[in-house]
Each structure stands twice: as structure tokens, then as C-alpha cells.
């Protein structure tokens, strides 16, 4: 299989910020022709007034083509509707009802192409008591339980990155790909819907299971540790290592071997997984004390020899520089201080690349409009401000 299996698929993205643009960027990296519809002059808010130089905009939009058109104008809406039959997918992340009010909702666009995939991303779905609430990543993480799960009981903390937006974008990609596969059988148009509140469940399914196992007690960072039998002890040299034993006796014995503490195997507090789960925090104190006695290099050698699952607790710099990340070719070489992340899949051993440039606002307006407009109409739309062409 080629590394760009979506070559020939066309996506019309009417989105901003992260969830829809991230979904479209993955489709783009897989070979799809993605046309980003954005407002004239300023474009997507993530351009942050520096056009194609914004690192956030570049990360989520490199390789796309930009169509800058005024959707507040009936003629701008008419132009988009004319373009739709030439696309396989329409992807949007507007607040519920906004696309319909523009005349670009699924009821307007699905009839324009018999096998069109219309993908809609919202905060909370298309109905319910929260339907009109504004929703950003923080809101999705809070409602979805992420802050609670990643914090200690009663002290909710931010997670440190935009988990809700990104998993929603990935969930949208999954739905879109499923619909594209399905239309090969049915040939029918499809409305695909997801939301931050729905997509976040793909990250919390294990915590939800733990909630039921623990008698309806909300999981937290603290309650997860006894179940997973994981530790993040600091070493004598200052670095921390993450260890995950789960319920495996083999890994438990391996940890004892690495620590030089074989007598703990007979300690009645730690004999079985259930024993260790009940006395986890006592065990954690022992592990933490042991790891403070040796530098990280020595612990890595001992843990590797004992076949214990472990990893250094890396930051982004450590991830980017790690030899395994480089072997996997996860990023493009840095360009002006930004490394573009490649899709997390390989096809026949080859990972799709992201070498195409980031578009300026309206850089491709004329060539895209030319698919349905003659030259005189395009010039009139530009003159009237409905269509914007990059300078």
C-alpha cells in the first residue's frame, strides 16, 4: 500500500482552532486534498495575526489549500455550495445550528452529492441541555472527567495540554474513514457526528470501568496507582523513571531483582497482586527509597536486565531527541524552529510525510473558485470582497 492511501479523496474543511483542523490535517497527511474555508483577510483565529507563520496554525494546517470566502455573504455561501459536489467530505466544527443558519448544514449539503460524507464536530452534540454552551478543550476535559482522573481527590488540576480537542479530532477521523469505507458498499451519503463530550470517553473508558469496579468511587490519579502497580520514583541523579508492573508476578519478581530486595517476595503485605494493591502506598515508599540510592543510568541497566517495564519520564524535548522517536521518523526535520508531527501510522513500513507548505490566507482562492466560476465572476467576487486572494 502507498503511504498516502487517501490520494484522490477531497475534503472541504470549515473549521478553526484545533479539533476539525487537526482531523483534516491527518486526512491531508494521508493524501487527501484538503481545502480550508476561512474568513477573508484574517483567516482562522489560530493564525494569530501572523498568517502562515503561526506555529500552532502550521502544525494543524500544513499541506492544505486556503479558500478565503465571506460566509456572511449569500454569494459566498452560494460559492461553497457549488463546490461541494466536487468533494468527498465536508468537515466542520461550528456551534450547533450555525451551519444550518448559513445554509450549509447537512440538510443543505448532503443532497448535493449522493455519497457525500458530512462530518460535524460540536462541544456536546446536537441536542440536550448543554447544546448551546461554548466549548473549548478545557471545558471538554472538565466535563469529561479528565481533570478529576489526573488529579488527587478533591484537588482538580489542569492536565497541561489539549487532550479533549485532539482526541475529538482523532475521533472525527475515525468516523470519516468508517463512512468512506461504508459508502463503498452502500453508496449513500452519511452524516457523521462527534463531540468533545463523546470523544473524551475514548480516553476515560478504563477509568469508567474502574469506577464500577471500585463501587462507584470516582477514580483519581491516586486510586489508579494501586490498580496499575505503577511508580515514578526519582533517582539519585535527579531523573525520574516510570515503572508499570500491572498484575504480573514476573515483573514483580523482576523489580525485586533489580532493587536487590528478594526478601520482599515473602513479605505478607506483597505476596500477591491483591496484597500489593491493598498495601500499595507502603510498597511505594520502599520503592522510592530504593531508587534514591542509585543514578538513573544504573537503574536503567538493572531494570533492563530484569525485564521490568520502565521508561524515563521524558518531556517534549526528550521525546523529540529520543533515538526510538527518530527511528520511527515521527517528525519532519525542524523548519524555522517547528517540527511537524507525522501521522501515527505506517503503511508497508512507510510513514506519510508532511513536507507541503502552510497556506497563506486565501492563497488558493482563485484556483479553487475556478472549479465552478469563470474568470470574470472570480474577479467580481474579489472586487466585492466576497472572495479574498492573498497578496
DAJOQUI-V70390 format. One record per residue. SS is DSSP state (~ for helix, > for strand, _ for the rest). NEAR is the number of other C-alpha atoms within 8 Angstrom. Layout:
ss = {SS & SS}
near = {NEAR & NEAR}
//
This chain:
ss = {_ & _ & _ & _ & _ & _ & _ & _ & _ & > & > & > & > & > & _ & _ & _ & _ & ~ & ~ & ~ & ~ & ~ & ~ & ~ & ~ & ~ & ~ & ~ & _ & _ & _ & > & > & > & > & > & > & _ & _ & _ & _ & _ & _ & ~ & ~ & ~ & _ & _ & _ & ~ & ~ & ~ & _ & ~ & ~ & ~ & ~ & ~ & ~ & ~ & _ & _ & _ & > & > & > & > & > & _ & _ & _ & _ & ~ & ~ & ~ & ~ & ~ & ~ & ~ & ~ & ~ & ~ & ~ & _ & _ & _ & _ & > & > & > & > & _ & _ & _ & _ & _ & ~ & ~ & ~ & ~ & ~ & _ & _ & _ & ~ & ~ & ~ & ~ & ~ & ~ & ~ & _ & _ & _ & _ & > & > & > & > & > & > & _ & _ & _ & _ & _ & _ & _ & _ & _ & _ & _ & _ & _ & _ & ~ & ~ & ~ & ~ & ~ & ~ & ~ & ~ & _ & ~ & ~ & ~ & ~ & _ & _ & > & _ & _ & > & _ & _ & _ & _ & _ & _ & _ & ~ & ~ & ~ & ~ & ~ & ~ & ~ & ~ & ~ & ~ & ~ & ~ & ~ & ~ & ~ & ~ & ~ & ~ & ~ & ~ & ~ & ~ & ~ & ~ & _ & _ & _ & > & > & > & > & > & > & ~ & ~ & ~ & ~ & _ & ~ & ~ & ~ & ~ & ~ & ~ & ~ & ~ & ~ & ~ & ~ & ~ & ~ & _ & _ & _ & _ & _ & _ & _ & ~ & ~ & ~ & ~ & ~ & ~ & ~ & ~ & _ & > & > & > & > & > & _ & _ & _ & _ & _ & > & > & > & > & > & _ & _ & _ & _ & ~ & ~ & ~ & ~ & ~ & ~ & ~ & ~ & ~ & ~ & ~ & _ & _ & ~ & ~ & ~ & ~ & ~ & _ & _ & _ & _ & _ & _ & ~ & ~ & ~ & ~ & ~ & ~ & _ & ~ & ~ & ~ & ~ & ~ & ~ & ~ & ~ & ~ & ~ & ~ & ~ & _ & _ & _ & _ & ~ & ~ & ~ & ~ & ~ & ~ & ~ & ~ & ~ & ~ & _ & _ & _ & _ & > & > & > & _ & _ & _ & ~ & ~ & ~ & ~ & ~ & ~ & _ & ~ & ~ & ~ & ~ & ~ & ~ & _ & _ & > & _ & _ & _ & > & _ & _ & > & _ & _ & > & _ & _ & _ & _ & _ & > & _ & _ & > & _ & _ & _ & _ & _ & _ & _ & _ & _ & _ & _ & _ & _ & _ & ~ & ~ & ~ & ~ & ~ & _ & _ & _ & _ & _ & ~ & ~ & ~ & ~ & ~ & ~ & ~ & ~ & ~ & _ & _ & _ & > & > & _ & _ & _}
near = {5 & 7 & 11 & 10 & 8 & 9 & 9 & 7 & 11 & 12 & 14 & 13 & 14 & 12 & 14 & 11 & 10 & 10 & 14 & 17 & 14 & 13 & 12 & 14 & 14 & 10 & 12 & 12 & 14 & 13 & 12 & 14 & 12 & 15 & 12 & 12 & 12 & 15 & 11 & 14 & 8 & 10 & 11 & 10 & 9 & 9 & 14 & 7 & 6 & 7 & 11 & 11 & 8 & 11 & 7 & 8 & 13 & 12 & 9 & 10 & 13 & 13 & 14 & 13 & 11 & 15 & 16 & 16 & 14 & 13 & 10 & 7 & 8 & 7 & 8 & 13 & 14 & 8 & 10 & 8 & 11 & 8 & 11 & 12 & 10 & 6 & 12 & 11 & 13 & 14 & 15 & 11 & 12 & 11 & 10 & 10 & 8 & 9 & 11 & 11 & 8 & 10 & 8 & 12 & 12 & 9 & 8 & 10 & 12 & 14 & 7 & 10 & 10 & 9 & 11 & 15 & 15 & 14 & 14 & 12 & 17 & 15 & 14 & 14 & 14 & 7 & 7 & 7 & 5 & 7 & 11 & 7 & 7 & 6 & 11 & 8 & 11 & 9 & 8 & 15 & 13 & 10 & 8 & 10 & 9 & 11 & 12 & 15 & 12 & 11 & 12 & 11 & 9 & 4 & 7 & 10 & 8 & 5 & 9 & 4 & 4 & 9 & 9 & 13 & 13 & 11 & 13 & 15 & 14 & 10 & 10 & 15 & 12 & 8 & 11 & 12 & 8 & 8 & 11 & 9 & 8 & 9 & 12 & 7 & 6 & 6 & 9 & 8 & 12 & 11 & 9 & 12 & 11 & 13 & 12 & 16 & 12 & 10 & 13 & 14 & 9 & 8 & 8 & 11 & 8 & 7 & 9 & 9 & 8 & 9 & 12 & 9 & 7 & 7 & 6 & 7 & 7 & 6 & 13 & 12 & 12 & 10 & 8 & 9 & 11 & 13 & 8 & 10 & 13 & 11 & 11 & 9 & 11 & 11 & 14 & 11 & 7 & 8 & 10 & 11 & 14 & 12 & 11 & 11 & 12 & 8 & 7 & 8 & 8 & 6 & 11 & 9 & 10 & 12 & 11 & 12 & 10 & 12 & 9 & 6 & 8 & 8 & 6 & 8 & 9 & 7 & 8 & 6 & 8 & 13 & 10 & 7 & 10 & 6 & 11 & 14 & 10 & 8 & 10 & 11 & 7 & 7 & 10 & 9 & 8 & 8 & 10 & 10 & 8 & 9 & 13 & 11 & 8 & 11 & 11 & 13 & 6 & 8 & 11 & 8 & 8 & 10 & 14 & 8 & 8 & 10 & 8 & 13 & 9 & 9 & 7 & 8 & 9 & 7 & 6 & 6 & 7 & 8 & 9 & 9 & 8 & 8 & 6 & 6 & 11 & 11 & 6 & 6 & 9 & 10 & 10 & 12 & 6 & 8 & 6 & 4 & 5 & 7 & 9 & 11 & 9 & 13 & 11 & 6 & 6 & 9 & 9 & 7 & 5 & 8 & 12 & 12 & 8 & 11 & 6 & 6 & 6 & 10 & 14 & 9 & 16 & 16 & 12 & 12 & 14 & 10 & 7 & 8 & 11 & 10 & 7 & 8 & 8 & 7 & 7 & 6 & 8 & 13 & 8 & 8 & 10 & 11 & 8 & 7 & 9 & 13 & 15 & 13 & 12 & 8 & 2}
//
